[in-house]
Amino acid sequence: MPVPKKKTSKSKRDMRRSHHALTATNWAEDKTTGEAVRRHHVDLKTGMYRGRQVLDTQG
């Protein structure tokens, strides 16, 4: 089984992990209801997207 020849330095280890941070989701306020909604996603309660009805919410 291969074994590393040299110890990985703290700097090199942390540089590798620099992309592991979580990013916050982008929220916007809905123009009609005033609720917080995710950008570029259909509102599942109302079925609206960018002011258009795209999903049938009738049961």
C-alpha positions as CSV (number, residue, x, y, z in Angstrom):
1,M,0.0,0.0,0.0
2,P,1.4,3.4,-0.9
3,V,2.5,5.7,1.9
4,P,3.2,9.5,1.5
5,K,6.9,10.2,1.4
6,K,6.6,13.6,3.1
7,K,4.2,15.1,5.6
8,T,1.7,17.4,4.1
9,S,2.2,20.9,5.5
10,K,-0.6,22.8,7.2
11,S,-0.5,25.4,4.4
12,K,-0.8,22.9,1.6
13,R,-3.6,21.0,3.5
14,D,-5.6,24.2,4.2
15,M,-5.1,25.4,0.5
16,R,-6.7,22.1,-0.6
17,R,-9.6,22.6,1.8
18,S,-10.2,26.2,0.8
19,H,-13.0,25.1,-1.5
20,H,-14.9,23.1,1.1
21,A,-16.6,26.1,2.7
22,L,-20.4,26.3,2.4
23,T,-22.0,29.2,0.6
24,A,-25.2,30.8,1.6
25,T,-28.2,30.4,-0.6
26,N,-29.5,33.4,-2.5
27,W,-32.9,34.5,-1.3
28,A,-35.3,37.1,-2.7
29,E,-38.6,38.6,-1.6
30,D,-41.6,37.4,-3.7
31,K,-43.3,40.4,-5.2
32,T,-46.9,39.1,-4.7
33,T,-46.7,37.4,-1.3
34,G,-43.7,39.1,0.3
35,E,-42.3,35.7,1.3
36,A,-38.6,34.7,1.0
37,V,-38.1,32.5,-2.1
38,R,-35.0,31.0,-3.8
39,R,-34.0,32.7,-7.0
40,H,-34.5,30.8,-10.2
41,H,-36.8,28.2,-8.5
42,V,-40.6,27.7,-8.9
43,D,-42.6,28.5,-5.8
44,L,-44.2,25.2,-4.9
45,K,-47.0,26.7,-2.9
46,T,-48.4,28.9,-5.7
47,G,-46.8,27.3,-8.7
48,M,-45.6,30.7,-10.0
49,Y,-42.3,31.5,-11.6
50,R,-41.4,35.0,-12.7
51,G,-45.0,36.1,-12.6
52,R,-46.3,33.2,-14.7
53,Q,-48.3,30.1,-13.6
54,V,-46.2,27.1,-14.4
55,L,-47.4,24.4,-12.1
56,D,-51.0,23.3,-11.5
57,T,-51.5,23.6,-7.7
58,Q,-55.1,22.2,-7.8
59,G,-55.3,19.0,-5.9
